[in-house]
Amino acid sequence: MLAFQLAAKVGLALRSLLVPLLLEASPEAVLSKHPLIDLHVDLPIVLRILYSNNLSKVNYSGTLPGAVDLDRLRRGKSAGFFSIAFVECKSDGGDGFLSPTDSVRDTLEQIDLTRRLPDYFAQDVALATTPASVRSNFASDKISHLIGIEGAHSLGNSLASLRLYHELGVRYLTLTHTCHNAFADSAGSTTNETSAPLHGGLSAYGLRLIDEMNRLGMIVDLSHTSDDTARQALARSEAPVIFSHSGARSIYNHIRNVPDDILTSISEGKGQYEAVVGIPFLPDFVGSAPDQTVARVADHVEHVAALAGRSRVAIGSDFDGFLPPGIEGLDDVSKYRNLFAELAKRGWSENELAGLASGNFLRVFQKVLDVSERLQKKRKKLPDMKPWSNRTDLGKIPRASTFNVGN
């Protein structure tokens, strides 16, 4: 009898140890069956700085400086990422955003870099512009490269630029970077210094920008924006939006992270806005030095999930957008599994982890395209061709010495 009782106790003890292990979702299994899409990777700026945009000198199949190359993407079971066209913003608005810049040229060169990668690395790389193409590339064992633009200053104050960027495959636009622009207010610098408001959120032109993005099927990205810009954009947009690389401000008080009232407004409840928040791995957004850990990144994921729902989170690492060292265990694209393993330990199911990997974002992406189709086909909404009211160069005849009317 005693032996039987002892055996029963041992059996219960073993079961209590083994059952959680058996039920715990495996990161490898999740990422083998479901595509992992990172919403924000700054690979093009690395290629611009280190290789002067010359892909013939880039060993993408080998080991590159920084956090991203094909070998590590494969080891990390990445299915792809948004390759970001980033150009530094230089105006604070004191010039009325009218001073000429090279922003459009440099943005086009960044877009061209991503578009040319499949030419040089055809075995591994494919462009993607829709959820369907992401899934098709994943089934074909190709790594999807989607294109995003970080900052509406890259438009050169023109909605025509937006439309042409879309034709080139750009599928999201971050409304601001660290400067205000003609469309919207920025949160401020990445060093946590808040900028005084200029527009009080979106300008009148910014409202039109949101409308045109909805019509085109381009995703509105609210990372880097001021809180008022984000709130107003959520209210204006007919389509879901994203925060491509922002954490939870209640976990770490940084202006680049999302406050609780906005997280609550995008919750799964009826009548709420729909958005996904791509959780960053950039140490300065995650926590102070002792807390820059995989566990703290998971805390950001869980806080967003607690207020908004587990269907509202995604990955937005910001790899190659910061200098090393990164977070130990999340310091390059080969390490995604460590975050998934941490969340699996916390009870996240395979379906929930699949949502984090890409399912949540792809749902939002498809809804953005559905809204565009409705606006263009059912409402017959035409492109917004009205120029920005502050333009001073339109409607004037150039100097006669360089232009003859009728010739």
C-alpha positions as CSV (number, residue, x, y, z in Angstrom):
1,M,0.0,0.0,0.0
2,L,2.8,2.4,0.9
3,A,4.6,1.5,-2.3
4,F,1.5,2.2,-4.3
5,Q,1.0,5.6,-2.6
6,L,4.6,6.5,-3.2
7,A,4.3,5.6,-6.9
8,A,1.2,7.6,-7.2
9,K,2.8,10.7,-5.7
10,V,5.8,10.3,-8.0
11,G,3.5,10.0,-11.0
12,L,1.6,13.2,-10.0
13,A,4.9,15.0,-9.6
14,L,6.2,13.9,-12.9
15,R,2.9,14.8,-14.6
16,S,3.0,18.3,-13.0
17,L,6.5,18.8,-14.6
18,L,5.8,17.2,-18.0
19,V,2.3,18.4,-18.9
20,P,3.3,22.1,-19.1
21,L,6.3,21.1,-21.2
22,L,4.1,19.1,-23.5
23,L,1.5,21.8,-23.8
24,E,4.0,24.7,-24.2
25,A,4.1,25.9,-27.8
26,S,7.3,25.3,-29.6
27,P,8.8,28.4,-31.3
28,E,10.4,26.2,-34.0
29,A,7.0,24.6,-34.7
30,V,5.2,27.9,-34.8
31,L,7.7,29.6,-37.1
32,S,8.0,26.6,-39.4
33,K,4.2,26.7,-40.0
34,H,3.5,30.4,-39.8
35,P,5.4,33.3,-41.5
36,L,7.3,35.7,-39.2
37,I,7.1,39.3,-40.6
38,D,9.1,42.0,-38.8
39,L,7.4,45.4,-39.3
40,H,10.5,47.5,-39.1
41,V,14.1,46.8,-40.3
42,D,16.5,49.5,-41.4
43,L,18.6,47.5,-43.7
44,P,18.7,50.0,-46.6
45,I,20.3,52.8,-44.5
46,V,23.1,50.3,-43.6
47,L,23.6,49.5,-47.3
48,R,23.6,53.2,-48.1
49,I,26.2,54.1,-45.4
50,L,28.5,51.2,-45.8
51,Y,28.2,50.3,-49.5
52,S,27.1,53.6,-51.1
53,N,24.0,51.7,-52.4
54,N,26.2,49.4,-54.6
55,L,24.6,46.0,-54.3
56,S,27.4,44.4,-56.3
57,K,29.6,44.9,-53.2
58,V,27.1,43.6,-50.7
59,N,27.5,40.0,-49.4
60,Y,23.9,39.6,-48.3
61,S,24.2,35.9,-48.4
62,G,27.2,36.0,-46.1
63,T,27.7,38.0,-42.9
64,L,26.9,41.8,-43.0
65,P,27.7,44.3,-40.4
66,G,24.7,45.0,-38.2
67,A,21.9,42.7,-37.4
68,V,20.5,41.5,-40.7
69,D,21.7,39.2,-43.5
70,L,20.2,36.2,-45.3
71,D,22.1,33.6,-43.3
72,R,20.8,35.0,-40.0
73,L,17.4,35.5,-41.4
74,R,17.3,31.8,-42.3
75,R,18.5,30.8,-38.9
76,G,15.9,33.0,-37.2
77,K,13.2,31.4,-39.3
78,S,12.2,34.9,-40.6
79,A,9.7,35.0,-43.5
80,G,10.5,38.6,-44.2
81,F,10.3,42.2,-43.1
82,F,9.5,45.7,-44.0
83,S,12.7,47.2,-45.5
84,I,12.6,50.8,-44.5
85,A,13.3,53.8,-46.7
86,F,14.7,56.3,-44.2
87,V,15.9,59.8,-44.8
88,E,16.9,62.1,-42.0
89,C,14.4,65.0,-41.4
90,K,16.1,68.4,-41.1
91,S,13.4,71.0,-40.7
92,D,11.6,72.0,-37.5
93,G,9.0,74.0,-39.4
94,G,10.6,77.4,-39.0
95,D,11.0,77.6,-42.8
96,G,7.4,76.6,-43.3
97,F,8.7,73.3,-44.7
98,L,9.5,75.1,-48.0
99,S,13.3,74.8,-48.1
100,P,14.4,72.4,-50.9
101,T,15.9,69.1,-49.7
102,D,17.1,65.9,-51.2
103,S,14.5,63.8,-49.4
104,V,12.6,62.6,-52.4
105,R,15.7,61.6,-54.3
106,D,17.2,59.8,-51.3
107,T,14.0,58.0,-50.5
108,L,13.7,56.8,-54.1
109,E,17.3,55.4,-53.9
110,Q,16.4,53.6,-50.6
111,I,13.3,52.1,-52.3
112,D,15.4,51.1,-55.3
113,L,17.8,49.2,-53.1
114,T,15.0,47.0,-51.8
115,R,13.5,46.5,-55.2
116,R,16.9,45.4,-56.7
117,L,17.7,42.9,-54.0
118,P,15.7,40.1,-55.8
119,D,17.9,40.8,-58.9
120,Y,21.1,40.1,-57.0
121,F,19.8,37.4,-54.6
122,A,17.0,35.7,-56.5
123,Q,17.3,32.4,-54.7
124,D,16.3,33.8,-51.4
125,V,14.6,37.2,-51.8
126,A,11.2,38.2,-53.2
127,L,9.3,41.4,-53.0
128,A,5.8,41.4,-51.4
129,T,3.0,44.0,-51.6
130,T,0.0,42.0,-50.4
131,P,-0.8,39.4,-47.7
132,A,-1.2,36.9,-50.5
133,S,2.3,37.5,-51.8
134,V,3.7,37.1,-48.3
135,R,2.1,33.7,-48.0
136,S,3.1,32.7,-51.5
137,N,6.7,33.6,-50.8
138,F,6.6,31.7,-47.5
139,A,5.3,28.6,-49.3
140,S,8.1,29.0,-51.9
141,D,10.8,29.4,-49.2
142,K,11.5,33.0,-50.2
143,I,12.1,35.8,-47.7
144,S,9.6,38.6,-48.4
145,H,10.9,42.1,-48.6
146,L,8.1,44.7,-48.2
147,I,8.8,48.4,-48.4
148,G,7.9,51.1,-45.8
149,I,8.8,54.8,-45.6
150,E,9.7,56.3,-42.3
151,G,8.5,59.9,-42.2
152,A,6.1,61.9,-44.4
153,H,8.9,64.5,-45.0
154,S,10.0,62.0,-47.7
155,L,6.9,63.1,-49.7
156,G,8.3,66.5,-50.4
157,N,4.9,68.0,-49.3
158,S,3.3,66.3,-52.3
159,L,0.5,63.7,-52.5
160,A,1.7,62.9,-56.0
161,S,4.9,61.5,-54.4
162,L,2.7,59.3,-52.2
163,R,0.9,57.9,-55.2
164,L,4.1,57.2,-57.1
165,Y,5.7,55.6,-54.0
166,H,2.7,53.3,-53.8
167,E,3.2,52.3,-57.5
168,L,6.8,51.4,-56.6
169,G,5.5,49.0,-53.9
170,V,5.6,51.1,-50.8
171,R,2.9,49.7,-48.4
172,Y,3.2,51.8,-45.3
173,L,4.2,55.4,-44.4
174,T,5.2,56.5,-40.9
175,L,3.5,59.9,-40.6
176,T,6.6,61.5,-38.9
177,H,10.1,60.8,-37.8
178,T,11.7,62.9,-35.1
179,C,10.7,66.2,-36.7
180,H,7.4,67.8,-37.3
181,N,6.4,68.0,-41.0
182,A,3.8,69.7,-43.1
183,F,1.3,66.9,-42.3
184,A,1.7,66.1,-38.6
185,D,3.4,66.6,-35.2
186,S,6.2,64.3,-34.1
187,A,6.6,62.9,-30.6
188,G,10.2,64.3,-30.6
189,S,13.7,62.8,-30.5
190,T,14.6,59.2,-29.9
191,T,16.5,60.4,-26.8
192,N,13.1,61.0,-25.1
193,E,13.0,64.8,-25.6
194,T,9.4,65.9,-26.4
195,S,8.9,68.4,-29.2
196,A,6.5,71.3,-28.6
197,P,3.4,70.9,-30.8
198,L,3.2,72.7,-34.1
199,H,-0.1,71.7,-35.6
200,G,-1.7,70.2,-32.4
201,G,-1.6,66.8,-34.1
202,L,-2.6,66.5,-37.7
203,S,-2.6,69.5,-40.0
204,A,-5.4,70.0,-42.5
205,Y,-3.0,68.6,-45.1
206,G,-2.4,65.7,-42.8
207,L,-6.1,64.8,-42.8
208,R,-6.0,64.7,-46.6
209,L,-2.9,62.5,-46.4
210,I,-4.8,60.0,-44.3
211,D,-7.7,60.0,-46.7
212,E,-5.4,59.5,-49.7
213,M,-3.6,56.6,-48.0
214,N,-6.9,55.0,-47.3
215,R,-7.9,55.3,-50.9
216,L,-4.6,53.9,-52.1
217,G,-4.4,51.0,-49.6
218,M,-1.3,52.3,-47.9
219,I,-1.0,51.5,-44.2
220,V,-0.9,54.5,-41.8
221,D,2.0,54.0,-39.3
222,L,1.8,56.0,-36.1
223,S,5.2,55.2,-34.5
224,H,7.2,58.4,-33.9
225,T,4.1,60.6,-33.9
226,S,2.9,62.7,-31.0
227,D,0.0,61.3,-29.0
228,D,-2.4,63.8,-30.4
229,T,-1.4,62.9,-33.9
230,A,-2.0,59.2,-33.1
231,R,-5.4,59.9,-31.6
232,Q,-6.5,62.1,-34.5
233,A,-5.2,59.6,-37.1
234,L,-7.1,56.8,-35.5
235,A,-10.2,58.8,-35.5
236,R,-9.7,59.9,-39.1
237,S,-8.6,56.7,-40.8
238,E,-11.3,54.5,-42.3
239,A,-8.8,51.6,-42.3
240,P,-6.9,50.0,-39.5
241,V,-3.4,51.4,-38.7
242,I,-0.2,50.2,-37.2
243,F,2.5,51.3,-34.7
244,S,5.4,49.7,-36.6
245,H,8.0,49.9,-33.8
246,S,6.6,51.1,-30.5
247,G,6.4,49.6,-27.0
248,A,4.1,50.2,-24.0
249,R,4.7,53.4,-22.2
250,S,3.5,51.9,-18.9
251,I,6.3,49.4,-19.1
252,Y,8.9,52.0,-20.0
253,N,8.2,55.7,-20.0
254,H,9.5,56.8,-23.3
255,I,7.7,59.2,-25.7
256,R,8.1,56.6,-28.5
257,N,6.0,54.1,-26.7
258,V,2.2,54.0,-26.7
259,P,0.2,55.3,-23.7
260,D,-2.5,53.2,-22.1
261,D,-5.4,55.3,-23.3
262,I,-4.5,54.7,-26.9
263,L,-3.9,51.0,-26.3
264,T,-7.4,50.8,-24.7
265,S,-8.9,52.6,-27.7
266,I,-7.6,49.8,-30.1
267,S,-8.9,47.0,-28.0
268,E,-10.9,44.1,-29.4
269,G,-14.2,45.4,-28.1
270,K,-17.1,46.5,-30.3
271,G,-16.8,50.1,-31.6
272,Q,-13.0,50.3,-31.0
273,Y,-10.3,51.3,-33.5
274,E,-8.3,48.5,-35.0
275,A,-4.5,48.5,-35.0
276,V,-1.5,46.4,-34.3
277,V,1.6,47.4,-32.3
278,G,4.9,46.1,-33.4
279,I,7.0,45.6,-30.3
280,P,10.6,47.0,-30.7
281,F,13.9,45.4,-29.6
282,L,15.7,48.7,-29.5
283,P,17.1,48.8,-25.9
284,D,16.4,52.5,-25.3
285,F,12.6,51.9,-25.9
286,V,12.5,48.7,-23.9
287,G,13.8,49.8,-20.5
288,S,16.7,51.2,-18.5
289,A,20.0,49.3,-18.6
290,P,19.3,46.6,-16.1
291,D,15.9,45.8,-17.7
292,Q,17.0,45.6,-21.3
293,T,16.2,41.9,-21.5
294,V,14.1,39.4,-23.5
295,A,11.8,39.1,-20.5
296,R,11.2,42.9,-20.5
297,V,10.4,42.8,-24.3
298,A,7.9,40.1,-23.4
299,D,6.5,42.4,-20.7
300,H,5.8,45.0,-23.4
301,V,4.0,42.4,-25.6
302,E,1.9,41.3,-22.6
303,H,1.0,44.8,-21.5
304,V,-0.3,45.7,-25.0
305,A,-2.1,42.3,-25.1
306,A,-3.7,42.9,-21.7
307,L,-5.1,46.3,-22.7
308,A,-5.8,45.7,-26.4
309,G,-5.9,42.0,-26.8
310,R,-3.4,39.4,-28.1
311,S,-4.7,40.0,-31.6
312,R,-3.2,43.5,-31.5
313,V,0.5,42.7,-31.2
314,A,3.2,42.2,-33.8
315,I,7.0,42.3,-34.1
316,G,8.7,45.6,-35.0
317,S,12.4,45.1,-34.0
318,D,14.0,48.2,-35.5
319,F,17.0,46.1,-36.3
320,D,19.8,48.0,-38.1
321,G,18.1,51.2,-36.7
322,F,20.4,51.3,-33.7
323,L,24.0,50.6,-32.9
324,P,25.1,47.5,-31.1
325,P,25.1,46.1,-28.5
326,G,21.4,45.2,-28.7
327,I,19.4,43.2,-26.1
328,E,21.2,39.9,-25.3
329,G,19.2,37.2,-26.9
330,L,17.4,39.6,-29.3
331,D,20.4,41.3,-30.8
332,D,20.0,40.1,-34.4
333,V,17.5,38.5,-36.8
334,S,18.6,35.0,-35.8
335,K,17.2,35.4,-32.3
336,Y,13.5,35.9,-32.8
337,R,12.7,32.5,-31.3
338,N,13.9,33.6,-27.8
339,L,11.0,36.0,-27.5
340,F,8.5,33.3,-28.7
341,A,10.0,30.9,-26.2
342,E,9.6,33.4,-23.4
343,L,5.9,34.0,-24.3
344,A,5.3,30.3,-24.7
345,K,6.5,29.8,-21.1
346,R,3.9,32.5,-20.1
347,G,1.1,30.5,-21.6
348,W,0.8,31.9,-25.1
349,S,-0.8,29.3,-27.4
350,E,0.5,28.3,-30.9
351,N,-2.4,30.3,-32.5
352,E,-1.6,33.4,-30.4
353,L,2.1,33.2,-31.2
354,A,1.2,32.7,-34.9
355,G,-0.8,35.9,-34.6
356,L,2.2,37.7,-33.1
357,A,4.5,36.4,-35.9
358,S,2.4,37.8,-38.7
359,G,-1.3,36.8,-38.5
360,N,-2.4,39.9,-36.6
361,F,-0.5,42.2,-39.0
362,L,-1.7,40.4,-42.2
363,R,-5.3,40.7,-41.0
364,V,-4.9,44.4,-40.6
365,F,-3.1,44.6,-44.0
366,Q,-5.9,42.8,-45.8
367,K,-8.5,45.1,-44.2
368,V,-6.5,48.2,-45.4
369,L,-6.7,46.7,-48.9
370,D,-10.4,46.0,-48.5
371,V,-11.1,49.6,-47.5
372,S,-9.1,50.8,-50.5
373,E,-11.2,48.6,-52.8
374,R,-14.4,49.9,-51.3
375,L,-13.4,53.5,-51.6
376,Q,-12.2,53.2,-55.2
377,K,-14.8,50.8,-56.6
378,K,-18.0,51.5,-54.7
379,R,-17.5,55.2,-53.8
380,K,-15.6,55.9,-57.0
381,K,-13.2,58.0,-55.0
382,L,-10.7,59.8,-57.2
383,P,-7.1,60.8,-56.4
384,D,-6.7,64.0,-54.4
385,M,-5.0,66.3,-56.9
386,K,-5.3,69.6,-55.0
387,P,-1.8,70.9,-54.2
388,W,-0.7,71.9,-50.7
389,S,-2.0,75.4,-49.9
390,N,1.5,76.6,-48.9
391,R,3.2,75.8,-52.2
392,T,4.6,78.9,-53.8
393,D,6.0,77.5,-56.9
394,L,2.8,76.4,-58.7
395,G,0.7,78.5,-61.0
396,K,3.6,80.8,-62.0
397,I,5.2,81.1,-65.4
398,P,9.0,80.4,-65.2
399,R,11.4,83.1,-66.3
400,A,11.2,83.9,-70.1
401,S,14.9,83.3,-70.4
402,T,14.4,79.6,-69.7
403,F,10.8,79.0,-70.8
404,N,8.8,80.1,-73.8
405,V,5.0,79.6,-73.6
406,G,3.8,77.7,-76.7
407,N,7.3,76.5,-77.8
